[in-house]
Structures are given as structure tokens and as C-alpha cells.
């Protein structure tokens, strides 16, 4: 049996999305910037997709900017807010220590340009509070950027409350909703969100296409120069087939959020209950305030890389953290932010499910993972020292 349990990294496209993209590539091949009939047909398709995406987010179509994905959207949102703040003498930005690297690396870049960055600590359960954000806001704060749901441990932040705090203080609020979009209900108006990023391939859409929602009145800074596409804010001929596929995928996902969340959460909880029976294992992140399909564990005495390779031999495809850093031998910065020591953070496993996951596949994972963990521990000198009492167990 093969089990794909890495949906947080990317998802399989659905037949409906593939069909929509194929039809688009075959029939709507014009450049939407062209004035002729074929080009204007592409422009109509582009507008239709923009309206459909906006409806899924509770936004106005004019507030939707199409991008190459979540990373580009994060970059443009943060840089734009920073430049707006700088013009007003505000060069302070608030975020958290366990954001995606698309956010953290952009903040590092801005720090070198003279901005002051406050990274809030996250609690052991992977959450921050609106009160902590409120206490961190200063007169010179230009932006608060906090992810909707964490890509590694799946914790869901109190976005509406954080947004309300920012709105009251007159501070722009951006959220990286790459993991949340299509899986959690999002209404940018109700949640007091000024800017939001998402990426199509996280909800059964194509790779290489995403969205930056920008509330009316917020001036964007271009990070790609060239043409006048996307109202002059994002140059480059629009990826019409990708955008059409994304709109279709988001519509399908949003329409079934309650149904899919209930189904996937039940599988998630069954998997968590089973893995917690492994001695010296730890669930990372809040057990309740987490994405429906996210399961993240640490197993003391082993390394995540070996665990992934052996699980793959068993037909279980998983990860040990963010897909963007899977080639790194360093422990997850997310798990370190939770206060876990390096040696424990190294032994992490992320299993991310979707509505395509079956109960039979969950049973198979529960059958195979304990044996693989035991096998690795039996050959681990660290585990031997722990068992002999030469080291103290952390978990």
C-alpha cells in the first residue's frame, strides 16, 4: 500500500481542476492584454476567475492580485507595508518566531535596511494571543504579519482577534494563509485582514500560482517590474490556465469545508491517538486548535531523516517539516520556537492528510510507524544511553 501523507507540502490536483485547465489551455490561449477577440476572451476568463476567487474570500475582485504563489505574495505584502510605514516614519514590524521562511527571510532583509523586527514567542502549544500582539504594538509599528495556520504543526491562530487589535491601533495586518485557504473558512472583512497570501497547490490546485488579497486603499510596492498587468502592480503575462485551475480548486474546497473538515479531523484524531501510544512520543501543537489534516510528532532517540526514508520504503510518504527546507539537516525552527531541544526536534514527523486519505491508509500508518520507530531506536546509541539512564528522557 502507498499512502500520500504530505498534503501540507503539496496536494494532488482533482479531475475537475485538470479538466478546467485543459479546456483553458486548448480554447483560451490568447494574451489578456491583447485587444483582439482571442485576447479579450482570455481577459474575460481572467476576470471571471478573479471574481470567483474574491467571492471565496469575502473580498472585492479589485482587491485580488494574482501571483506565482504564497512566497511572492508574502514578499510583496510585507515589503509594501514596510515602504508605506517608512514614509510615515514607522519602521517597526511585528511577527512570530515560527513563520514560514518566505516571511522570516523578508523580515531579515528589511532588518538590514534599518527596520526593527519584533518576533513574538509562541507558547508551547504553538499559539500566540491577541493580547500579546496588542502589547507589542508601538507608535512606530507599520505592520503585524502572523500566519493563519502553521505549516509544520498546524496550529490555528486567533486571526479575527489579532486583526481587531491591529485595526483598533491603525496598524496594517497581513496573514500568510497558505495552509488555511481551502481548509478553513476565511472572510477578510469579518476577520479584519488587510492583506492575505494563498497558494493554489495547497488545496488541490496547480503549482506556481497564488493570490495576494490587498484591501482597497493600500498602495502596493512592485517587486516585479515590466508590464501593466494586475493593475500595474505585478508585471508578467498572467498564467491563465493556472489561475483558472486555482479558481476552480478554491471554489470546490470552500464549498466542502464543513464536510471535509469533519471527515479529515476524525482521521487526524485517530492517527494522533494511535501514535501517542508510542513511548516517549510527543504531539507538537495544540490538540484542538489545529488544521484538520495536520499530525506532527516528535519521537525521542531517532532522527527524522532516517524515519522518512524507512517510511518511504513502507510506502508512506511524509515529511519532517516544511517542504521548503526538507533538504536541510538543521532541526525545524518551528519546533525550536516551541522550546523543544535540538535532539528532540531532529526526530520530528509531519503527516498531513486530506479528504483523499482513507481510514484504511490511517490504519496502515498506525500499523507500520511504531515498528519503524522501534527499529531506529534499537540501532541508536542515543536511545541506548537514554534507556540505560545515562541520559535523561526529555519526552
QUIWOBEL-V180813 format. One record per run of one state. SS is the DSSP state (h for helix, s for strand, l for the rest). FROM is the first residue (numbers start at 1). TO is the last residue. Records with the same first field share a line. If there is no record, write none. Layout:
SS = FROM-TO + FROM-TO
//
This chain:
l = 1-2 + 5-5 + 7-14 + 28-36 + 58-60 + 68-69 + 88-91 + 97-100 + 113-115 + 121-129 + 137-140 + 146-148 + 150-154 + 157-158 + 170-171 + 177-180 + 182-183 + 185-194 + 203-209 + 215-229 + 233-239 + 256-256 + 276-280 + 284-289 + 291-293 + 300-303 + 314-315 + 318-318 + 320-322 + 326-332 + 338-341 + 346-347 + 353-358 + 379-380 + 389-395
s = 3-4 + 6-6 + 64-67 + 92-96 + 116-120 + 141-145 + 149-149 + 155-156 + 172-176 + 181-181 + 184-184 + 195-199 + 210-214 + 281-283 + 290-290 + 294-299 + 316-317 + 319-319 + 348-352
h = 15-27 + 37-57 + 61-63 + 70-87 + 101-112 + 130-136 + 159-169 + 200-202 + 230-232 + 240-255 + 257-275 + 304-313 + 323-325 + 333-337 + 342-345 + 359-378 + 381-388
//
